[in-house]
Amino acid sequence: MTGTMHLGMEEPIRECQYNQICTHNSSPMETPHTIKRKSKRKWQVFPGRNKFYCDGRIMMAKQTGVFYLTMVLILVTSGLFFAFDCPFLASNLTPAIPAIGGVLFFFVMGMLLRASFSDPGVLPRATPEEAADIERQIDAANGPSGPGYRPPPRTREVVINGQTVKLKYCFTCKIFRPPRTSHCSLCDNCVERFDHHCPWVGNCVGRRNYRFFYLFILSLSFLTIFIFAFVITHVILRSNRTGFLSALKDSPASVLEVVVCFFSVWSIVGLSGFHTYLISSNQTTNEDIKGSWSSKRGKGNYNPYSYGNFITNCCAALCGPLPPSLIDRRGFVQPDTPQPVTQANGNSACPSSQVQSHMAATNPLLHSQPVILSGGPTLQAKTSLGGPCSTLGPSQPTLPSSIPGLSCGGELMALRDSEIHCHHHLHHQHFISPEETPSPPAPLPCATHLGHHVHPAQLFDPVSQDSLHEDSVRGLVKLSSV
């Protein structure tokens, strides 16, 4: 056995397996077994202006003051009705009055909370890779730009039921908004089938909560009319017995209920009627205000989303399947850097998918191009770790000089932490050290250090090795030889 390191062996290496080494830097006092990161959920790093409660289960807008006012008005008015009016009405008319009032009250509160606490249909923002790809597509479509060139508006056109619809580009979310999608300036989110932002429910109204919003205002209209009508009935019945002034003294809360219901019933009933019209024609408030499908824009302009009759449109809006949330607000955030995990044998290794992506980006040996070894055959690099190695013939290759800091003028530097477990006929193992590295007769110039003389000792400086920790895979080669 010679003193120099070579790959010539009587029996070639048939199959090797790389032990995946984590490239995460840890402090001297930490070991991979003690590094633990508390994973964050996606709602904790959500980019929009929203509030989350109950570990992300409840999602609301940032401004919720008017929502609490809505809750107070409903609770106070209904509470006064059940406390002061229902006992008299149940004993003098029928017990069905408080029962019907209770059903309406719980239905109203259920629809309000459902519309306020749910995801209205927020679309996730584009990742940096997706945004860069969209930017490349836009630049390619617009062509080369010169000085003073003003790019055209960023829009795309799609045809829906014979009607051309323009998709606008959102500069905040870095996406082309799908049809009927708009960006809410208060919540800073793109909302699918955006209707409007409602401060009374403390949330946007979109595809995923529109039906609950509509059922809320519709049931609230019935509850307001119900309370207003039976409070008047209560006052009239008491006035017939004891007089009007005595009736007001006996039930002073009835006056407050009448005032609240009288001034609110008009707006609530009017809002319910307006949204009933929108549902019957399958429009949104945003489309109706802008006049998107108005005949004034042209004779051929029509609503491509309408099914043709109001019954089908109402069924589609109220009875159709509810789409799932797209933002996965309770999911865990995937870390950008590989996290160490403990294997069964106690070694610390990174997850294979993260190691492969990290190593492929920083190590040219993991690309799909073949690596030419000097004085030997072509070795096709593999992108999967732990797979079988190619059979190496008796040759004396050197690492390619394209790896920064690893090969310069034919000199090899191997880092110290990697292993190769060979499973077939291995006699003994040792590390490559600077002293064991063969010196070629004619050193080749290094492309990365042209014009600079690098002393061989600098290539093996421990400080320079540590600086390569995050940019290359530590421990490239530990070979077995005879």
C-alpha positions in Angstrom: 0.0 0.0 0.0 1.4 3.3 -1.0 1.5 6.5 1.1 -0.5 8.5 -1.4 -4.2 8.6 -1.6 -5.7 7.0 -4.7 -8.9 5.3 -5.8 -7.2 2.2 -7.3 -8.4 -1.0 -5.7 -8.4 -4.6 -6.6 -12.1 -4.8 -5.9 -14.0 -1.7 -7.0 -16.5 0.0 -4.6 -19.9 -1.4 -5.5 -22.3 0.4 -3.3 -21.8 3.3 -0.8 -24.1 5.2 1.3 -23.6 8.8 2.4 -24.4 9.8 5.9 -26.3 13.0 5.7 -24.6 15.8 7.6 -26.5 18.8 8.8 -25.0 22.1 7.7 -26.6 24.1 10.6 -24.1 26.1 12.6 -24.4 25.5 16.3 -22.7 27.2 19.2 -19.9 25.3 21.0 -22.1 24.7 24.0 -24.9 23.2 21.9 -25.1 19.8 20.4 -27.6 18.6 17.7 -29.5 16.7 20.3 -30.2 19.9 22.3 -31.1 22.2 19.4 -34.9 22.5 19.5 -36.8 25.2 17.7 -40.4 25.9 18.6 -42.3 25.8 15.4 -44.5 28.7 14.7 -48.0 28.5 13.1 -48.8 30.4 10.0 -51.3 32.7 11.7 -48.4 34.0 13.8 -46.5 35.3 10.7 -49.6 36.1 8.6 -48.7 39.1 6.4 -52.3 40.6 6.4 -53.7 43.0 9.0 -55.9 40.5 10.8 -56.4 39.5 14.4 -56.3 35.8 15.4 -57.7 34.2 18.6 -57.9 30.7 20.0 -54.6 29.6 18.4 -55.7 30.8 14.9 -59.2 29.3 14.9 -60.8 32.7 15.0 -59.9 35.2 12.3 -61.1 38.8 12.3 -60.2 42.2 10.9 -58.0 44.5 12.8 -60.7 47.1 13.5 -63.4 45.3 15.6 -64.9 48.2 17.6 -68.0 48.4 15.5 -68.4 44.6 15.8 -68.6 44.9 19.6 -71.2 47.6 19.2 -73.3 45.3 17.1 -73.0 42.6 19.8 -74.1 45.1 22.6 -77.1 46.3 20.6 -78.4 42.8 19.9 -77.7 41.5 23.4 -79.2 44.5 25.2 -82.3 44.8 23.1 -83.0 41.1 23.2 -82.2 40.9 26.9 -84.7 43.7 27.8 -87.3 42.1 25.6 -87.0 38.7 27.3 -86.8 40.2 30.8 -89.6 42.8 30.7 -92.0 41.9 27.8 -92.0 38.2 27.4 -93.4 37.3 30.8 -96.5 39.5 30.3 -96.9 38.3 26.7 -96.5 34.6 27.6 -99.2 34.9 30.3 -101.7 37.0 28.4 -101.2 35.9 24.8 -99.2 32.7 24.2 -96.0 31.0 25.4 -95.0 30.7 21.8 -93.8 34.3 21.7 -90.7 33.9 23.9 -90.0 30.5 22.2 -90.0 32.0 18.7 -88.0 35.0 20.0 -85.4 32.7 21.5 -85.0 30.7 18.3 -84.5 33.9 16.3 -82.0 35.3 18.8 -79.8 32.2 18.8 -79.9 31.9 15.0 -78.9 35.6 14.7 -76.0 35.2 17.1 -74.8 32.0 15.4 -74.8 33.6 12.0 -73.1 36.7 13.3 -70.3 34.8 14.9 -69.9 32.5 12.0 -69.5 35.4 9.6 -67.2 37.3 11.9 -64.9 34.5 13.0 -64.2 32.7 9.7 -61.8 33.2 6.8 -63.8 35.1 4.2 -61.8 33.6 1.4 -58.3 35.1 1.7 -55.9 34.1 -1.1 -52.3 33.3 -0.1 -49.6 35.6 -1.3 -47.1 34.4 -3.9 -43.8 33.0 -2.6 -40.6 34.8 -3.8 -40.0 32.1 -6.4 -43.6 32.4 -7.7 -43.4 36.2 -7.8 -40.1 36.1 -9.6 -41.5 33.7 -12.2 -44.6 36.0 -12.7 -42.2 39.0 -13.1 -40.2 37.1 -15.8 -43.4 36.3 -17.7 -44.5 39.9 -17.6 -41.1 41.1 -18.8 -41.1 38.6 -21.6 -44.7 39.6 -22.6 -43.9 43.3 -22.6 -40.6 43.0 -24.5 -37.5 45.0 -24.1 -37.8 48.4 -22.5 -35.8 51.5 -23.4 -35.3 54.9 -21.7 -38.6 56.6 -21.0 -40.5 53.4 -21.7 -43.7 53.1 -19.7 -44.9 49.5 -19.3 -48.5 48.7 -20.1 -50.9 47.9 -17.2 -50.4 44.5 -15.8 -53.6 42.7 -16.8 -54.6 39.4 -18.3 -57.8 38.4 -20.0 -59.9 35.3 -19.6 -63.1 34.3 -21.2 -65.9 33.2 -18.9 -69.2 32.0 -20.6 -68.4 34.1 -23.6 -67.6 37.3 -21.6 -64.1 38.7 -21.5 -62.9 39.3 -18.0 -59.7 41.2 -17.1 -57.5 39.9 -14.3 -55.6 42.6 -12.5 -52.2 42.2 -11.0 -52.0 42.8 -7.3 -48.7 44.5 -6.4 -49.1 43.6 -2.7 -49.8 39.9 -3.1 -47.8 39.5 -6.3 -50.5 37.5 -8.0 -53.0 38.0 -10.8 -56.3 38.2 -9.0 -58.7 35.5 -10.0 -62.2 36.5 -11.3 -64.3 38.4 -8.8 -61.4 38.8 -6.5 -60.4 42.2 -5.0 -57.8 43.4 -2.5 -59.2 44.8 0.8 -57.3 47.9 1.8 -58.3 47.5 5.5 -57.3 43.8 5.9 -54.6 44.0 3.3 -55.6 40.7 1.7 -56.9 39.6 -1.7 -60.4 38.1 -1.0 -62.0 35.6 -3.4 -65.5 36.7 -4.6 -65.0 39.9 -2.6 -68.4 41.5 -1.7 -67.4 44.3 0.7 -65.7 44.9 4.1 -68.3 45.1 6.8 -67.3 46.8 10.0 -70.6 45.7 11.7 -69.4 42.0 11.6 -65.7 43.0 11.9 -64.6 41.1 8.9 -64.5 41.0 5.1 -67.5 39.4 3.3 -66.3 37.0 0.6 -66.8 33.6 -0.8 -66.5 31.6 2.4 -68.7 33.7 4.7 -71.2 35.5 2.4 -74.0 33.1 3.0 -73.6 33.5 6.8 -73.6 37.3 6.4 -76.8 37.2 4.4 -78.5 34.9 6.8 -77.4 37.1 9.6 -78.9 40.3 8.2 -82.0 38.4 7.1 -82.7 36.8 10.5 -81.8 40.1 12.2 -84.5 41.8 10.2 -87.1 39.3 11.4 -85.9 39.6 15.0 -86.0 43.4 14.9 -89.5 43.4 13.4 -90.6 40.7 15.9 -89.3 42.6 18.9 -90.7 45.9 17.7 -94.2 44.4 17.0 -94.6 42.6 20.3 -93.2 45.5 22.4 -95.9 47.7 20.8 -98.4 45.0 21.6 -97.3 44.8 25.2 -97.6 48.6 25.7 -101.1 48.6 24.1 -102.3 45.8 26.3 -101.0 47.4 29.4 -102.5 50.8 28.4 -105.9 49.2 28.0 -105.7 48.1 31.6 -103.9 50.8 33.5 -103.5 53.7 31.1 -100.6 54.7 28.8 -98.5 56.5 31.4 -98.9 53.7 33.9 -97.9 51.2 31.3 -94.7 53.1 30.5 -93.9 53.3 34.3 -94.5 49.6 34.7 -92.3 48.7 31.8 -89.7 51.5 31.2 -87.5 49.2 29.1 -90.1 49.0 26.4 -89.5 52.6 25.5 -85.8 51.9 24.9 -86.6 48.8 22.8 -89.0 50.7 20.6 -86.5 53.5 20.0 -83.7 51.1 19.1 -85.8 48.9 16.9 -87.5 51.9 15.1 -84.2 53.5 14.0 -82.5 50.2 13.1 -85.3 48.3 11.3 -85.2 50.5 8.2 -81.5 50.1 7.5 -81.5 46.4 8.4 -84.5 45.6 6.3 -83.2 47.7 3.4 -79.8 46.0 3.5 -81.5 42.6 3.5 -83.6 43.5 0.5 -80.5 44.8 -1.4 -78.6 41.6 -0.8 -81.6 39.5 -1.8 -81.5 41.3 -5.1 -77.8 40.6 -5.4 -78.2 36.9 -4.7 -81.0 36.6 -7.1 -78.9 38.0 -9.9 -75.6 36.4 -8.7 -73.7 39.7 -8.2 -71.5 41.1 -5.5 -71.8 44.5 -3.9 -68.4 45.4 -5.5 -69.6 44.5 -9.0 -72.9 46.4 -8.5 -71.3 49.6 -7.3 -68.8 49.5 -10.2 -71.5 48.6 -12.7 -69.3 45.8 -14.0 -72.2 44.1 -15.8 -74.4 47.1 -16.5 -75.8 47.4 -20.1 -74.6 51.0 -20.1 -71.0 49.7 -20.8 -72.2 48.1 -24.0 -74.9 46.1 -25.6 -72.9 42.8 -25.3 -72.1 43.3 -21.6 -73.8 40.8 -19.4 -73.2 38.9 -16.1 -71.3 35.7 -17.0 -71.8 34.3 -13.5 -75.6 34.3 -13.6 -77.4 31.0 -14.1 -80.4 32.6 -15.8 -83.0 32.4 -13.1 -83.2 33.7 -9.5 -83.9 30.3 -7.9 -80.8 28.7 -9.3 -78.7 31.8 -8.3 -80.1 31.6 -4.8 -79.4 27.9 -4.5 -75.8 28.4 -5.8 -75.1 31.2 -3.2 -76.8 29.6 -0.2 -76.7 25.9 -0.8 -73.6 25.2 -2.8 -70.5 23.5 -1.2 -68.4 25.7 1.0 -64.8 25.9 -0.3 -62.0 25.1 2.1 -59.7 27.8 3.5 -56.5 28.4 1.3 -54.3 30.0 3.9 -54.0 27.1 6.4 -53.7 29.5 9.3 -53.1 26.7 11.9 -50.4 24.9 9.9 -46.8 25.0 10.9 -44.3 27.3 9.2 -41.7 25.3 7.3 -38.2 26.4 8.3 -35.9 27.8 5.6 -32.8 26.1 7.0 -32.6 22.3 7.6 -33.3 21.2 11.2 -31.3 18.5 12.9 -33.0 15.3 13.7 -31.8 12.4 15.7 -31.4 9.1 14.0 -31.8 5.7 15.7 -28.1 5.3 15.9 -27.7 8.6 17.7 -26.1 10.5 14.7 -27.5 13.9 13.9 -28.7 14.2 10.4 -30.8 16.6 8.4 -34.1 15.5 6.6 -33.1 14.2 3.2 -35.3 16.5 1.2 -33.9 19.6 2.9 -30.3 18.4 2.7 -30.7 17.6 -1.0 -32.1 21.0 -1.9 -29.5 22.8 0.2 -26.5 20.7 -1.1 -27.7 21.0 -4.7 -27.7 24.7 -4.4 -24.3 25.0 -2.8 -22.4 22.0 -4.1 -21.7 21.6 -7.8 -21.1 17.8 -7.2 -24.9 17.4 -6.7 -25.9 18.8 -10.1 -26.9 16.6 -12.9 -23.9 17.5 -15.1 -21.2 14.9 -15.3 -18.1 15.5 -13.3 -14.9 14.9 -15.2 -12.2 13.3 -13.1 -8.6 13.8 -14.3 -7.0 10.7 -15.4 -10.1 8.5 -15.1 -13.5 7.9 -16.5 -16.5 10.2 -16.4 -18.4 10.0 -13.1 -22.1 10.9 -13.4 -23.1 12.9 -10.3 -26.2 11.8 -8.4 -28.8 14.1 -7.0 -29.9 11.6 -4.4 -27.9 10.9 -1.3 -27.7 7.5 0.2 -28.1 5.7 -3.2 -25.6 3.3 -4.7 -22.3 4.9 -5.9 -21.0 4.4 -9.4 -18.4 1.7 -9.7 -15.0 3.3 -9.9 -12.2 1.8 -11.9 -8.6 1.8 -10.9 -7.7 5.4 -11.5 -6.4 8.4 -9.5 -9.0 11.2 -9.9 -8.9 14.6 -8.4 -11.8 16.8 -7.4 -12.9 19.3 -10.0 -11.4 22.8 -9.7 -14.9 24.4 -9.9 -15.5 23.9 -6.2 -14.4 27.1 -4.5 -11.7 26.6 -1.9 -11.5 22.8 -2.4 -9.3 22.4 -5.4 -6.6 24.8 -6.6 -3.7 23.7 -8.8 -4.4 20.0 -8.3 -4.3 20.2 -4.5 -7.1 18.5 -2.6 -8.6 19.6 0.7 -11.2 17.3 2.4 -13.2 18.5 5.3 -13.4 16.3 8.3 -17.0 15.5 9.3 -18.3 13.3 6.4 -18.4 9.5 6.3 -18.9 6.9 3.6 -20.1 3.5 4.9 -19.1 1.0 2.3 -20.8 -2.4 2.6 -18.6 -4.6 0.4 -15.1 -5.8 1.3 -13.7 -2.7 3.1 -10.4 -3.4 4.8 -9.7 -0.1 6.7 -10.6 3.6 6.5 -8.7 6.9 7.1 -9.2 10.6 6.4 -7.4 12.5 3.7 -5.0 15.0 5.3 -2.9 17.7 3.7 0.2 15.6 4.2 -1.4 12.6 2.4 -2.5 14.6 -0.6 -0.4 13.9 -3.7 1.3 16.9 -5.4 1.0 16.8 -9.2 4.1 17.5 -11.2 2.5 20.6 -12.9 0.0 22.6 -10.8 -2.8 24.1 -12.7 -3.9 27.7 -12.2 -7.1 28.1 -10.1 -9.9 30.1 -11.9 -11.1 31.6 -8.6 -7.7 32.9 -7.6 -6.3 34.3 -10.8 -3.7 36.9 -10.0 -3.3 35.9 -6.4 -0.8 33.5 -4.9 -2.4 31.2 -2.3 -0.1 29.4 0.1 -1.1 25.7 0.5 -1.3 26.2 4.3 -4.1 28.7 3.8 -6.2 26.1 2.1 -6.2 24.0 5.2 -6.6 26.8 7.7 -9.3 25.8 10.3 -10.7 29.3 10.2 -11.2 29.1 6.4 -12.7 25.7 6.8 -15.3 26.9 9.2 -16.2 29.8 6.9 -17.2 27.3 4.3 -19.6 25.7 6.7 -22.8 27.3 5.3 -21.7 27.4 1.7 -20.6 23.8 1.1 -21.3 20.4 2.5 -18.9 19.6 5.3 -17.0 16.5 4.9 -17.1 15.7 1.2 -14.9 12.6 1.0 -13.8 9.9 3.4 -12.6 7.1 1.3 -11.8 3.5 1.9 -8.8 2.1 0.2 -6.5 -0.9 0.3 
